[in-house]
Amino acid sequence: MAISPTSTSPTTSSLVTALGGGSGVDMAALANNLATAQFANRNDRLTARSDKLTTQISTASNIKSMMLSLSTSLGTLVRSGDLARNPSVANAAVAAGTLTGTTTPKGSYSLEVTQLAGGQQLASRAYAASTSTVGAGTLTLRFGTVSGTGFAADTAHAPVNVTIAAGATLADVAKAINATNSGVSAYVAQTVDGAQLVLKGQEGAANGFVLEASEDPANPGLSGLAWSPASTEGQLLAGARDAAFKIDGLSMTAKSNTVSDAIPGVKLQLKTVNPGAPTTVTFADPATSISGAMQDLTDALNEVISALNTSTAIGGELAADSGARALKRALSGLAGSTVMPNATGMAKTLADLGLKTQRDGTFALDTDRLAKTMAADPEGVAAMFTNGLHGVYASYDKIYRAASSTTDGNSLGGSIGRYTKQLTQIAEDRTELAEQQEKLRARLSSQFTASETRIGISKSTLTMLQNQIAQWNKST
């Protein structure tokens, strides 16, 4: 039976070779080795390029991460207020103080609170239940000052009308009042006397109110909820009042317990009264904290610069990277750039806070200059460590955001995006190359298998002829 060369598989060819048939050469291994060798240079180039891109992405991402870490830490420090002249109330139960940012306070102040601001609280007469109907018509809230049995309306505060539909319950009235967002809240209290509508106004004497009723003649009863200082209906639980306090012995009032103009640059939140026992409001000296923060900032910047210098040196991973070079230029100008353009004192730049750039691009802290600036312009120095469009944090964060931009091709973030895209393309190229290599191996394997089969047939024929001749010779 004749054997067709095209019907023999590579596996059969290898088996034939192993049994001593054919050429004696492993054609399957030969095909694989030749295909691998054919594509070896291109695979090596792709591998080298992939390794380089991976290293570039890692290096650039590490620098970006260092920038982010510094930005986050600096922002947290500024927002904590630890570097500002924060107000401190000796008796914390009386009040709490925060900076308003309008000015930097200093010195100390005495604080005596004699009355807290409060809102008017009013309860209606008792009803059987919250589901009791109250009639229909219109309730009108008028605002002003309640004094004794008198009421002085505040013409600047518009009255609020509340429509009460027929069949409305006490609970419906509370819901309707709340829906007006008038500053008066309402709820139904279940008391020992029954269900009562409770109204609560805002803090401040001028936020007192009266409740008028205009009844629907067909559904009377709404007047039972009306109240005025001279009314016999309802119960005044608490009157609206202003806060009363003394700063350095001077009497003052405020419409609420949040006071923003008593001490310049400070907002006070009054908590309780302390008549006859004044407490003290003082301000922390942030000089030591600022000195420590500037040293920490200098050290952190040097870590970033060190990584940049290493990666952009000749032979470095980012030696030709435009984003890394742009970041180095931005950081080199950080010390001398004006971070407080509207400042009138000495503190305007980071150099004024002692930050100086050295020849190799690293930073050092001039503690003598920092001390002189803090002594000459303490308010200006403290202002540099606050939130806003300007200041130490805003200036550094601007550099970080520019370096992290993914839309700017000349930024570190743009470089990372570009390298990542190239790495993805290399992965696709390697896949395509592997497919081409496999096609070549399969083609060579098929060709070699056919050749091996023919060689095997030839050797078999030769052996047969040799045996035949040997028999002839033996017969002769």
NUSESE-965543 format. One record per residue (C-alpha): x, y, z. Coordinates in steps of 0.02 Angstrom, whole numbers, plus 50000, padded with zeros to 5 digits. Each point is the difference from the previous one (the first is absolute). Layout:
XYZ
...
***
This chain:
500005000050000
500735016949950
500195013350135
499525017849952
501245013150065
498615012250040
499114987650112
501394998750129
499875011450155
501475008250091
499704987950144
500144985149882
501575007649925
500785001850173
499524982050041
500784994049838
501595009650042
500044992650176
499864982349929
501485003249885
499045003449841
500085015449892
501475011950005
500314998350186
499675018550026
498585006050119
499065010149870
498705006850125
501385007250111
500905006549848
498445009149939
499725007650171
501815005650019
500055007649826
498375009650030
500645006150169
501645005649924
499105008949858
499065011250123
501295000750141
500685017349958
498295007949987
499434991750162
501585005850088
499735017849941
498204999950061
500524992650168
501355013150024
498805014149954
498664992950115
501224998950146
500575017949971
498225006749991
499534990450158
501475007850090
499565017449936
498194998150056
500554993850171
501255014150023
498825013849943
498574992850104
501114999350154
500465018449981
498175004549973
499534990050155
501315009550102
499285016449938
498244994650048
500564994350172
500805016950034
498495009549934
498824989750108
501065001950157
500235018649975
498155002649966
499514990350156
501225010050105
499325016549936
498184994950020
500314994150178
500425017850049
501544994550097
501045013349911
498785014350032
499765011050153
498494989850053
498905007250137
499914990550162
498645002850132
500624996450176
498284993850054
499534989349849
498254997350069
499605018549974
500465001849816
501054993549856
500975010949880
500554998149819
500925011649880
498995009049867
501505003949890
499625018649991
501495004450110
501274991450111
499555003350182
501215001650144
500015004650183
498664994250122
498195004450037
498844997050146
498284992449964
498485000050114
498364993049934
498465005750094
498644993549883
499924987749856
498975004049846
498424989949984
498474998049890
498195002050045
499094984050046
498114999349999
498754986250040
498175000049945
498544994950109
499764981350020
499024989549874
499364982450023
501264992749876
501185004849859
498634994249882
498755012750068
499345011949867
500365018550025
498895008749874
500555008549839
500645016849940
501685008950008
501285001150138
501195014949991
501705000950085
500555017850035
501765003250063
500685013150118
500385003350183
498864993550138
500085010350159
498774996650140
498285001349923
500645010249854
500654995449828
501065011049885
499964993249823
501604999249899
499495008049834
501554993149916
499474982150039
498554995449887
498544990650079
499704982049947
498274993349958
499584981750029
498464993249912
499024987250102
498784989649899
498324993650061
500164984150101
501825003650048
500624992350162
501205006950130
501374989349921
499575007349828
500235017750070
501754995650064
500444992849830
499345015449908
500995012050111
501624990249975
499725000249812
500115019149996
501835000150055
499625015950094
501254996950140
498614994150114
499934981250026
498504990550066
499594983150074
498594992050100
500434995650181
498964987050090
499885007250177
499034995350156
498685012649946
499864993249822
500765003949831
500795017449987
500745008949849
501745006450045
500825014049899
501865004350014
500765015749924
501785005249960
501235007850122
499935018750028
498775012250078
499445006449829
499484982349951
498524999750119
498334996749917
498125000350017
498794988049917
498415007249924
498524990149934
498775004249861
498624986950010
498964992549862
498225003650062
499454983149934
501364991150102
500295010150161
501234995750139
501685006049929
500015014850120
500354987450138
501814999549937
500235018949994
501185008350124
500545017550049
500855006750158
498305005250068
499154983749949
499244987950123
500204985949875
501604989949999
501555001050109
501635009649976
501344987650051
501515011149964
500235017449930
501175004649859
501565008450064
501715006349947
501644994150072
500765011750128
501844999850045
501495010950044
501685001149911
501325007950110
498595006450110
499055008449855
498184994649983
499484993049832
498544990649923
499804988149853
498484993349909
500654982250016
501254990050101
501205000749853
500935016450019
501175005749860
500385018250038
500405000950185
501854995649984
500845004549834
500374984649896
499114988150120
498314991449995
499354995350172
498724986450029
499205003750169
499534984550099
499505005150176
499985014950118
501355004650125
499375015650088
501265007350122
501354987749946
500805006449838
501074988049901
501475004449887
500214998449812
501824998649947
500934995249842
501334986849977
501725005149936
500294989249846
501845004849979
500684983150058
498734990449897
500385010349845
501874997250020
499714981350012
498825000249852
501265009349892
501364987450043
498834985649959
499525008649836
501845002349955
500404981750036
498494993949899
500455011149852
501774993150004
499334982349987
499065005049843
501495009449927
501174985550038
498884987949905
499875012449856
501875003049992
500364981349996
498704996049868
500445014749886
501894997750007
500924993449847
499464982049981
498555002550120
498274992849967
499265017449967
501545008449927
499055005749845
498295001750080
499195017149975
498824997950148
501424996650122
500985014949934
498475011350015
499754994650181
501835003750041
499825017549928
498415003250099
500794994350164
501585010049968
498955015849998
498964995750152
501075009050129
500055016549909
498215000649936
498785011750085
498704989750092
499135014850084
499775013149862
498905011150108
501125000050153
500575016850067
501284993450123
501664990949984
499274982549976
499654998049814
501064985449935
500584983250064
501755007449998
499375012150133
499594984550103
501794994049981
499824988149852
501495001649882
500514990649844
501774993049988
501064997349844
499504981849977
498165004650010
499774993750178
499325011050138
500665006350166
499175009550142
500725016750052
499415000250180
500695017550033
498975007649859
498454990550058
500225006550177
500225018049939
498434999049892
498964992650141
500615013650118
499665014249877
498364993749924
499204986550109
498275003249929
500654998749821
500904983750038
498454992450080
498955005649852
501134990049883
499424984050085
498145002149973
498784993349871
499615010449847
500615004349826
501705005350065
501244993850129
501254985950024
498764985849972
499125007949851
501665003749912
500694982450022
498344991949959
499955009849837
501684992449950
499394982650048
498395001749900
500935006249847
501214985350012
498574987750020
499005006349852
499554986249878
499505012249862
501675009149993
501234989949898
501465009250080
499524995350178
500534985050104
498224993649993
500015002049811
501624990049990
499264985950105
498494999549885
501104999949845
501134986150067
498504989750051
499255001549827
501644994749921
500124985150119
498264994649949
500495001049818
501544989450032
498914986750081
498924999949844
501564999149889
500674985250100
498364990949980
500025002949813
501834994649989
499614984150097
498624996049876
501195002649853
501314989150084
498744986150027
499465000749818
501824998549943
500304985450120
498454991049937
500505002849818
501794994050028
499394985350102
498844994849860
501375001549870
501264990650106
498744986350038
499724997249815
501874999449969
500274987950144
498664988749932
500804999749828
501724996450076
499254985950101
499224992349843
501655001649906
500974991850140
498734986050007
500174997249812
501895000350012
499984987250140
498864988749899
501155001049848
501534996750108
499194984750073
499504993849827
501755002149932
500704991050151
498844985349965
500534999849817
501834999950048
499684986050123
499104989749869
501425002449877
***
